[in-house]
């Protein structure tokens, strides 16, 4: 599990530094990093685009790498434990987001059951998708590994596009929310981590 944690975290760290050094990275991470200096994206969009790349792409790759030469099914329990940890952080993230969006607390109280269901459902979908991808990668010949990662990255990038460009009505709502946000993305992230 420790090895899985390290490889999983390293995927983000490598993506970040490679992006800063203009070295090629996956397109799903590139989408996430490219919007960091764009004004009209709200913190939630930044979080979702980053989580999309990290969970839907990186987690499966990390699980497959940890399992090289072994039966990947031996990793399934540890994989699920990591996802339980990620799911347990959702309430903390919601509390932190309430610092940026004061009305979020009221919305979450009103929509608690729906909100919890949607978060649990989407985390379960992401976890299952990442696991299926890990199993696929673990059974992919080494010569086809990078091609399989690139194909998955294309699909994950399409999901990022939906978050970045959700349509006219959601985008209008996001713009109204964005106007109420104060500070840069970096400042808001610092507020969230204080």
C-alpha positions as CSV (number, residue, x, y, z in Angstrom):
1,X,0.0,0.0,0.0
2,X,2.9,2.4,0.8
3,X,4.4,1.7,-2.6
4,X,1.0,2.4,-4.2
5,X,0.7,5.7,-2.3
6,X,4.2,6.8,-3.4
7,X,3.7,6.0,-7.1
8,X,0.3,7.6,-7.0
9,X,1.6,10.8,-5.4
10,X,4.6,10.9,-7.7
11,X,2.4,10.9,-10.8
12,X,1.0,14.3,-9.7
13,X,4.4,15.7,-8.6
14,X,6.0,14.6,-11.9
15,X,3.2,16.1,-13.9
16,X,3.4,19.4,-12.1
17,X,7.2,19.8,-12.5
18,X,7.2,18.5,-16.1
19,X,4.5,21.1,-16.9
20,X,6.5,23.9,-15.3
21,X,9.6,22.7,-17.3
22,X,7.6,22.5,-20.6
23,X,8.2,18.8,-20.7
24,X,5.3,16.7,-22.2
25,X,2.7,15.4,-19.8
26,X,-0.7,13.7,-20.1
27,X,-3.3,15.8,-21.8
28,X,-5.7,15.4,-18.8
29,X,-3.0,17.0,-16.5
30,X,-2.3,19.6,-19.1
31,X,-5.9,20.6,-19.1
32,X,-5.9,21.0,-15.3
33,X,-2.7,23.1,-15.3
34,X,-3.7,25.2,-18.3
35,X,-6.7,26.7,-16.5
36,X,-4.8,27.7,-13.4
37,X,-4.4,31.3,-14.6
38,X,-7.7,31.7,-16.3
39,X,-10.1,34.0,-14.4
40,X,-13.5,32.5,-15.0
41,X,-13.0,29.0,-13.6
42,X,-14.2,28.5,-10.0
43,X,-12.3,26.6,-7.4
44,X,-14.7,23.6,-7.7
45,X,-13.9,23.3,-11.4
46,X,-10.1,23.3,-10.6
47,X,-10.6,20.6,-8.0
48,X,-12.7,18.4,-10.3
49,X,-10.4,18.7,-13.3
50,X,-7.4,17.8,-11.1
51,X,-9.2,14.9,-9.4
52,X,-10.2,13.7,-12.8
53,X,-6.6,13.4,-14.0
54,X,-5.3,12.0,-10.7
55,X,-8.0,9.4,-9.9
56,X,-9.3,8.5,-13.3
57,X,-5.9,8.2,-14.9
58,X,-3.0,8.2,-12.3
59,X,-4.6,5.8,-9.8
60,X,-5.0,3.0,-12.4
61,X,-1.5,3.5,-13.7
62,X,0.0,3.4,-10.2
63,X,-1.9,0.2,-9.3
64,X,-0.7,-1.5,-12.5
65,X,2.9,-0.4,-11.9
66,X,2.8,-1.7,-8.3
67,X,1.5,-5.1,-9.6
68,X,4.1,-5.6,-12.3
69,X,4.9,-9.3,-12.4
70,X,2.3,-10.2,-9.8
71,X,-1.4,-10.9,-9.8
72,X,-3.1,-7.5,-9.6
73,X,-6.0,-9.0,-7.7
74,X,-3.7,-9.2,-4.7
75,X,-3.7,-5.4,-4.6
76,X,-7.5,-5.0,-4.7
77,X,-8.0,-4.7,-0.9
78,X,-5.3,-2.0,-0.6
79,X,-6.6,-0.2,-3.6
80,X,-10.1,-0.1,-2.0
81,X,-8.5,1.2,1.3
82,X,-6.9,4.1,-0.6
83,X,-10.3,5.0,-2.1
84,X,-12.0,4.8,1.3
85,X,-9.4,7.3,2.5
86,X,-10.1,9.6,-0.5
87,X,-13.9,9.3,0.1
88,X,-13.5,10.1,3.8
89,X,-11.9,13.4,2.9
90,X,-14.9,14.7,1.0
91,X,-16.6,16.2,4.1
92,X,-13.3,18.0,4.9
93,X,-13.1,19.4,1.4
94,X,-16.7,20.5,1.6
95,X,-16.0,22.3,4.9
96,X,-12.9,24.0,3.3
97,X,-14.9,25.0,0.2
98,X,-17.4,26.7,2.5
99,X,-14.6,29.1,3.4
100,X,-14.6,30.2,-0.3
101,X,-18.3,29.9,-0.8
102,X,-20.1,30.9,2.5
103,X,-23.5,29.8,1.1
104,X,-22.2,26.3,0.4
105,X,-22.8,25.3,4.0
106,X,-26.5,26.1,3.7
107,X,-26.8,24.4,0.4
108,X,-25.1,21.3,1.8
109,X,-27.5,21.2,4.7
110,X,-30.5,21.4,2.4
111,X,-29.1,18.8,-0.1
112,X,-27.3,16.6,2.4
113,X,-28.8,13.2,1.4
114,X,-28.7,14.1,-2.3
115,X,-25.2,15.5,-2.0
116,X,-23.8,12.5,-0.1
117,X,-25.4,10.1,-2.6
118,X,-23.9,12.0,-5.6
119,X,-20.5,12.2,-4.0
120,X,-20.5,8.5,-2.9
121,X,-21.8,7.5,-6.3
122,X,-19.3,9.5,-8.3
123,X,-16.4,8.3,-6.1
124,X,-17.5,4.7,-6.5
125,X,-17.7,5.2,-10.3
126,X,-14.2,6.8,-10.3
127,X,-12.8,4.0,-8.1
128,X,-14.4,1.2,-10.2
129,X,-13.2,2.9,-13.4
130,X,-9.7,3.3,-12.1
131,X,-9.6,-0.3,-10.9
132,X,-10.9,-1.6,-14.3
133,X,-8.2,0.4,-16.0
134,X,-5.5,-0.9,-13.6
135,X,-6.6,-4.5,-14.4
136,X,-6.6,-3.7,-18.1
137,X,-3.1,-2.2,-17.9
138,X,-1.8,-5.1,-15.8
139,X,-2.9,-7.5,-18.5
140,X,-1.5,-5.3,-21.3
141,X,1.8,-6.4,-23.0
142,X,4.7,-4.0,-22.1
143,X,4.9,-3.0,-25.8
144,X,1.3,-1.7,-25.7
145,X,1.4,-0.1,-22.2
146,X,2.0,3.5,-23.3
147,X,-0.6,3.2,-26.0
148,X,-3.2,2.0,-23.5
149,X,-2.3,4.9,-21.2
150,X,-2.6,7.4,-24.1
151,X,-6.0,6.0,-25.1
152,X,-7.3,6.3,-21.5
153,X,-5.8,9.8,-21.2
154,X,-7.9,10.9,-24.3
155,X,-11.1,9.6,-22.6
156,X,-10.2,11.3,-19.3
157,X,-9.4,14.6,-21.1
158,X,-12.9,14.5,-22.6
159,X,-14.3,14.3,-19.1
160,X,-12.1,17.4,-18.2
161,X,-13.6,19.2,-21.1
162,X,-17.1,18.6,-19.7
163,X,-16.0,20.2,-16.4
164,X,-14.3,23.1,-18.1
165,X,-17.1,23.8,-20.7
166,X,-20.3,22.5,-19.0
167,X,-22.7,24.3,-21.3
168,X,-24.3,27.8,-21.3
169,X,-26.5,27.6,-18.1
170,X,-24.0,25.9,-15.8
171,X,-21.2,28.2,-17.1
172,X,-23.4,31.3,-16.4
173,X,-24.0,30.0,-12.9
174,X,-20.3,29.4,-12.5
175,X,-19.5,32.9,-13.7
176,X,-21.9,34.4,-11.0
177,X,-20.2,32.2,-8.4
178,X,-16.8,33.3,-9.6
179,X,-17.6,36.9,-9.3
180,X,-18.3,36.2,-5.6
181,X,-14.9,34.5,-5.1
182,X,-12.1,36.7,-3.9
183,X,-8.5,36.3,-4.8
184,X,-6.5,34.2,-7.2
185,X,-6.7,30.4,-7.4
186,X,-3.4,30.1,-5.4
187,X,-4.8,32.4,-2.7
188,X,-8.0,30.4,-2.5
189,X,-6.1,27.1,-2.2
190,X,-4.0,28.7,0.6
191,X,-7.2,29.6,2.3
192,X,-8.5,26.1,1.9
193,X,-5.3,24.6,3.4
194,X,-5.1,26.9,6.4
